């Protein structure tokens, strides 16, 4: 069974559409068309195709976590006691239910997962680690790295050509 996602052929107009929307997801189709150098209808057709192909998965508000008092970021390495497929599925399903976990990546490393955890402060992180992350199925051990400064975050990188 091949789990590799199907790639989509993109031309320069598609890349410019994506880059413009990454910068400003609220851009009108008229402004988008002018920005990329197309008329409105072909731009709408391309935009619809990119959405239907799953290249553009949606639009959302970019919120400043510091303004909400949620600017503490910790990266947590998680080592599992069991890495058989059923255990991985169990862990994956459970970690998705922890709202403080912003990202979860399975890695090829000396640990199994890397979590990005956002909380209000180190005390709240400690509670999340002790009560939620350590209680996840098959967790054998964890290790924490606290971010001192965010230099680049998802949603702030421009799309580049091949």
VEXVEXRO-121674 format. One record per residue: x negated, y, z of N, C-alpha, C, O in turn; residue in one letter. Coordinates in steps of 0.05 Angstrom, whole numbers. Example, Ala and Ser with C-alpha at 12.3 -4.5 7.8 and 13.67 -1.06 7.14 Angstrom:
% residues 2
<rec <-264 -114 156> <-246 -90 156> <-264 -66 156> <-285 -66 169> 'a'>
<rec <-257 -45 142> <-273 -21 143> <-258 1 157> <-268 23 161> 's'>
% end
This chain:
% residues 162
<rec <-17 -24 0> <0 0 0> <-18 25 0> <-36 27 17> 'x'>
<rec <-13 43 -19> <-29 67 -22> <-15 90 -8> <7 99 -17> 'x'>
<rec <-27 101 14> <-15 123 29> <-25 151 20> <-18 171 31> 'x'>
<rec <-42 151 -1> <-53 176 -10> <-31 193 -22> <-17 184 -40> 'x'>
<rec <-29 219 -13> <-9 236 -25> <-14 242 -54> <-37 244 -63> 'x'>
<rec <8 244 -69> <6 251 -97> <-3 280 -100> <10 298 -89> 'x'>
<rec <-24 285 -116> <-32 312 -120> <-16 325 -143> <-6 310 -160> 'x'>
<rec <-15 351 -143> <1 366 -163> <-19 383 -179> <-36 396 -168> 'x'>
<rec <-16 382 -205> <-32 399 -223> <-24 428 -219> <-1 435 -222> 'x'>
<rec <-44 445 -213> <-39 473 -210> <-56 489 -230> <-79 483 -234> 'x'>
<rec <-43 509 -242> <-59 527 -259> <-64 553 -244> <-57 555 -221> 'x'>
<rec <-76 572 -257> <-84 597 -244> <-60 612 -234> <-61 625 -213> 'x'>
<rec <-37 612 -249> <-13 626 -240> <-2 613 -214> <5 627 -196> 'x'>
<rec <-2 586 -213> <7 572 -189> <-10 579 -165> <0 585 -144> 'x'>
<rec <-36 580 -169> <-54 587 -147> <-50 615 -138> <-51 621 -114> 'x'>
<rec <-45 633 -156> <-40 661 -148> <-14 664 -133> <-11 679 -114> 'x'>
<rec <6 649 -142> <32 649 -128> <28 639 -99> <38 652 -80> 'x'>
<rec <14 617 -96> <9 605 -69> <-6 625 -52> <1 630 -29> 'x'>
<rec <-28 636 -63> <-44 655 -48> <-28 680 -39> <-31 689 -16> 'x'>
<rec <-11 690 -57> <5 713 -50> <25 707 -28> <29 723 -9> 'x'>
<rec <37 683 -29> <56 675 -9> <43 668 18> <56 672 39> 'x'>
<rec <19 658 17> <4 653 42> <-1 680 56> <1 682 81> 'x'>
<rec <-7 700 40> <-12 727 52> <14 740 61> <14 754 82> 'x'>
<rec <35 737 45> <61 750 52> <84 732 43> <93 734 20> 'x'>
<rec <93 715 60> <115 696 54> <142 710 50> <161 697 41> 'x'>
<rec <144 736 56> <169 750 52> <169 766 27> <188 781 21> 'x'>
<rec <149 763 10> <147 778 -15> <171 771 -32> <178 747 -35> 'x'>
<rec <184 790 -45> <206 785 -63> <196 772 -88> <172 775 -95> 'x'>
<rec <213 758 -102> <205 745 -127> <197 766 -147> <178 761 -163> 'x'>
<rec <210 789 -148> <202 811 -166> <174 820 -160> <158 823 -179> 'x'>
<rec <167 825 -135> <140 833 -127> <120 810 -133> <98 816 -142> 'x'>
<rec <128 786 -127> <110 763 -132> <104 761 -162> <81 757 -169> 'x'>
<rec <124 763 -179> <120 761 -208> <101 783 -217> <83 778 -233> 'x'>
<rec <105 807 -208> <87 830 -215> <59 824 -206> <40 830 -220> 'x'>
<rec <56 814 -182> <30 809 -170> <14 788 -186> <-10 791 -191> 'x'>
<rec <28 767 -195> <14 745 -209> <13 749 -240> <-1 735 -254> 'x'>
<rec <28 769 -250> <27 775 -278> <47 759 -295> <41 753 -318> 'x'>
<rec <70 753 -284> <91 739 -298> <116 755 -297> <119 773 -280> 'x'>
<rec <135 748 -315> <162 760 -312> <176 744 -290> <167 723 -282> 'x'>
<rec <199 755 -281> <213 744 -258> <222 715 -262> <218 698 -244> 'x'>
<rec <235 709 -285> <246 682 -289> <224 660 -289> <227 640 -275> 'x'>
<rec <202 663 -304> <182 643 -303> <169 640 -275> <161 618 -267> 'x'>
<rec <167 662 -261> <157 661 -234> <176 645 -216> <166 629 -200> 'x'>
<rec <202 650 -218> <221 635 -202> <220 605 -209> <222 588 -191> 'x'>
<rec <217 598 -234> <215 570 -242> <191 557 -230> <193 535 -219> 'x'>
<rec <168 571 -231> <144 560 -219> <147 557 -188> <139 537 -177> 'x'>
<rec <158 577 -176> <162 577 -147> <180 553 -139> <174 538 -120> 'x'>
<rec <202 549 -154> <220 526 -148> <205 500 -152> <209 481 -136> 'x'>
<rec <189 498 -173> <174 473 -179> <154 467 -156> <151 445 -147> 'x'>
<rec <141 488 -146> <121 485 -124> <136 476 -99> <125 460 -83> 'x'>
<rec <160 486 -94> <175 478 -70> <185 449 -73> <183 434 -54> 'x'>
<rec <195 442 -96> <206 415 -101> <184 394 -100> <188 372 -91> 'x'>
<rec <160 402 -108> <137 383 -108> <125 381 -80> <107 364 -75> 'x'>
<rec <134 398 -61> <124 397 -34> <97 412 -30> <85 411 -9> 'x'>
<rec <89 427 -51> <64 443 -48> <70 466 -28> <55 471 -10> 'x'>
<rec <93 479 -32> <102 499 -13> <123 485 4> <145 478 -5> 'x'>
<rec <116 481 30> <134 466 47> <154 482 62> <172 471 75> 'x'>
<rec <151 509 62> <170 526 76> <158 552 82> <135 558 75> 'x'>
<rec <173 569 95> <165 595 103> <171 599 133> <191 589 142> 'x'>
<rec <153 612 147> <157 616 175> <145 642 185> <128 654 171> 'x'>
<rec <153 651 208> <142 675 220> <115 668 233> <113 647 246> 'x'>
<rec <95 685 229> <70 682 242> <72 698 268> <74 723 267> 'x'>
<rec <70 685 291> <74 698 317> <46 701 330> <29 683 327> 'x'>
<rec <42 723 344> <17 727 358> <20 714 386> <34 725 403> 'x'>
<rec <7 691 390> <10 677 416> <2 694 440> <13 691 462> 'x'>
<rec <-18 711 437> <-27 728 459> <-5 747 469> <-2 751 493> 'x'>
<rec <11 757 450> <34 774 458> <55 759 473> <71 771 488> 'x'>
<rec <55 733 470> <74 716 485> <62 704 510> <74 687 523> 'x'>
<rec <37 712 516> <24 701 539> <14 672 536> <12 657 555> 'x'>
<rec <10 664 511> <2 636 505> <-24 636 489> <-26 624 468> 'x'>
<rec <-45 648 501> <-70 650 485> <-92 632 496> <-115 636 489> 'x'>
<rec <-85 613 513> <-105 593 522> <-104 569 503> <-84 556 500> 'x'>
<rec <-127 563 490> <-129 540 472> <-150 521 482> <-172 529 489> 'x'>
<rec <-142 496 484> <-160 475 491> <-159 453 469> <-137 447 459> 'x'>
<rec <-182 442 463> <-183 419 445> <-188 394 462> <-207 394 478> 'x'>
<rec <-171 374 459> <-173 351 476> <-179 326 459> <-164 319 441> 'x'>
<rec <-202 314 465> <-208 288 453> <-193 266 468> <-193 266 493> 'x'>
<rec <-181 248 453> <-166 226 466> <-177 200 456> <-179 195 431> 'x'>
<rec <-185 182 474> <-193 155 467> <-171 136 476> <-162 138 499> 'x'>
<rec <-163 119 458> <-142 99 465> <-154 73 474> <-176 66 466> 'x'>
<rec <-138 59 490> <-146 32 498> <-139 11 478> <-149 -12 479> 'x'>
<rec <-121 18 459> <-112 -1 439> <-108 15 413> <-94 35 413> 'x'>
<rec <-120 6 392> <-118 20 366> <-105 3 344> <-109 8 321> 'x'>
<rec <-90 -17 353> <-75 -32 333> <-52 -15 323> <-44 4 336> 'x'>
<rec <-42 -21 300> <-22 -4 286> <2 3 303> <11 26 303> 'x'>
<rec <12 -16 318> <36 -11 335> <29 10 357> <45 27 363> 'x'>
<rec <5 8 368> <-3 26 389> <-7 54 377> <1 74 390> 'x'>
<rec <-18 56 354> <-21 82 341> <6 95 335> <9 119 340> 'x'>
<rec <25 79 325> <52 90 320> <64 100 346> <77 121 346> 'x'>
<rec <61 85 367> <72 93 393> <60 119 403> <75 137 412> 'x'>
<rec <34 121 401> <20 146 410> <30 169 392> <36 190 403> 'x'>
<rec <30 165 366> <38 187 347> <66 197 353> <70 222 354> 'x'>
<rec <84 179 358> <112 188 364> <113 203 390> <127 223 392> 'x'>
<rec <99 194 410> <100 207 437> <86 234 437> <96 253 449> 'x'>
<rec <64 237 423> <49 262 423> <65 284 409> <63 308 416> 'x'>
<rec <82 277 390> <99 296 376> <119 309 394> <130 330 388> 'x'>
<rec <125 296 417> <145 307 436> <133 326 456> <148 335 474> 'x'>
<rec <108 332 455> <95 350 474> <93 378 461> <77 381 443> 'x'>
<rec <110 397 469> <111 423 455> <84 438 456> <79 454 438> 'x'>
<rec <68 434 476> <43 448 479> <22 439 459> <2 453 454> 'x'>
<rec <26 415 447> <7 404 427> <14 416 400> <34 409 388> 'x'>
<rec <-3 434 390> <2 447 364> <-8 430 341> <4 430 320> 'x'>
<rec <-29 415 346> <-40 398 324> <-50 372 337> <-59 372 360> 'x'>
<rec <-49 351 321> <-59 325 329> <-71 312 305> <-57 308 285> 'x'>
<rec <-96 305 307> <-110 292 284> <-123 266 293> <-137 265 313> 'x'>
<rec <-118 245 277> <-132 220 282> <-159 222 268> <-161 231 245> 'x'>
<rec <-181 215 281> <-207 218 271> <-223 192 269> <-216 173 283> 'x'>
<rec <-242 192 251> <-262 170 250> <-285 180 267> <-303 194 257> 'x'>
<rec <-286 172 292> <-306 183 311> <-308 164 334> <-297 142 334> 'x'>
<rec <-323 172 355> <-325 156 379> <-301 160 397> <-299 148 419> 'x'>
<rec <-282 177 389> <-256 179 402> <-235 178 380> <-242 179 356> 'x'>
<rec <-210 175 387> <-189 169 367> <-173 193 357> <-166 193 333> 'x'>
<rec <-168 212 374> <-151 235 367> <-164 261 377> <-178 261 397> 'x'>
<rec <-158 282 363> <-165 309 372> <-139 325 372> <-126 328 352> 'x'>
<rec <-133 336 396> <-109 352 399> <-116 381 402> <-136 388 416> 'x'>
<rec <-100 399 391> <-102 427 396> <-79 434 415> <-56 430 407> 'x'>
<rec <-85 443 439> <-65 447 459> <-64 477 466> <-85 488 474> 'x'>
<rec <-41 489 465> <-38 518 471> <-21 521 496> <2 511 497> 'x'>
<rec <-31 535 516> <-17 541 541> <-22 570 550> <-37 584 537> 'x'>
<rec <-9 577 572> <-13 604 582> <-40 608 595> <-52 630 593> 'x'>
<rec <-50 588 608> <-75 590 623> <-86 563 629> <-74 543 623> 'x'>
<rec <-110 562 642> <-123 537 648> <-107 520 668> <-107 496 666> 'x'>
<rec <-93 533 687> <-76 518 706> <-54 503 691> <-48 480 697> 'x'>
<rec <-41 517 672> <-19 504 657> <-31 482 640> <-19 460 637> 'x'>
<rec <-54 486 628> <-67 465 612> <-72 441 629> <-67 418 621> 'x'>
<rec <-83 445 653> <-89 423 671> <-64 406 677> <-65 382 678> 'x'>
<rec <-41 420 681> <-16 406 685> <-7 390 661> <2 367 663> 'x'>
<rec <-10 402 637> <-2 388 613> <-20 364 609> <-10 342 602> 'x'>
<rec <-46 367 614> <-64 344 611> <-57 322 630> <-55 299 623> 'x'>
<rec <-53 329 656> <-48 309 676> <-21 296 674> <-18 272 679> 'x'>
<rec <0 312 668> <27 301 668> <37 291 641> <54 273 640> 'x'>
<rec <26 301 619> <37 294 593> <17 279 576> <22 257 567> 'x'>
<rec <-7 291 571> <-26 278 553> <-37 252 565> <-38 232 551> 'x'>
<rec <-45 252 590> <-56 228 602> <-35 206 605> <-42 183 607> 'x'>
<rec <-10 214 605> <12 194 607> <21 183 580> <39 166 579> 'x'>
<rec <9 193 558> <16 182 532> <9 153 530> <-10 144 543> 'x'>
<rec <23 138 513> <18 109 511> <-11 103 502> <-22 116 483> 'x'>
<rec <-24 85 516> <-50 74 509> <-74 93 513> <-96 88 503> 'x'>
<rec <-70 116 527> <-92 134 532> <-111 122 552> <-104 115 574> 'x'>
<rec <-137 119 544> <-157 108 562> <-173 131 575> <-180 129 598> 'x'>
<rec <-179 152 559> <-194 174 570> <-190 199 553> <-182 197 530> 'x'>
<rec <-196 222 565> <-195 247 551> <-219 264 557> <-233 260 577> 'x'>
<rec <-225 283 540> <-246 302 545> <-237 329 533> <-224 330 512> 'x'>
<rec <-242 350 548> <-231 377 540> <-253 396 533> <-274 397 545> 'x'>
<rec <-247 412 512> <-264 435 504> <-246 459 503> <-226 459 489> 'x'>
<rec <-253 480 518> <-237 505 519> <-247 525 498> <-271 530 498> 'x'>
<rec <-230 535 482> <-237 556 462> <-242 582 476> <-225 591 492> 'x'>
<rec <-264 595 470> <-269 622 481> <-259 644 463> <-252 665 473> 'x'>
<rec <-258 639 437> <-249 659 418> <-239 645 393> <-252 625 385> 'x'>
<rec <-217 654 381> <-208 643 356> <-219 661 334> <-213 685 333> 'x'>
<rec <-235 649 317> <-247 664 295> <-230 661 269> <-228 681 254> 'x'>
<rec <-219 638 265> <-202 633 241> <-181 613 249> <-186 593 262> 'x'>
<rec <-156 619 241> <-134 601 249> <-117 595 224> <-118 610 205> 'x'>
<rec <-103 573 225> <-86 564 202> <-68 587 193> <-57 602 210> 'x'>
<rec <-64 589 167> <-46 609 156> <-60 635 149> <-48 653 139> 'x'>
<rec <-86 636 155> <-101 660 149> <-124 656 130> <-143 672 128> 'x'>
<rec <-123 635 114> <-144 629 95> <-131 630 67> <-109 620 62> 'x'>
<rec <-145 643 49> <-135 645 22> <-140 619 7> <-159 604 11> 'x'>
<rec <-121 613 -12> <-123 589 -29> <-144 595 -50> <-143 616 -63> 'x'>
<rec <-162 576 -55> <-183 580 -75> <-179 560 -97> <-166 539 -94> 'x'>
<rec <-189 567 -120> <-188 549 -144> <-205 525 -140> <-221 523 -121> 'x'>
<rec <-202 506 -158> <-218 481 -156> <-247 486 -162> <-263 467 -161> 'x'>
% end
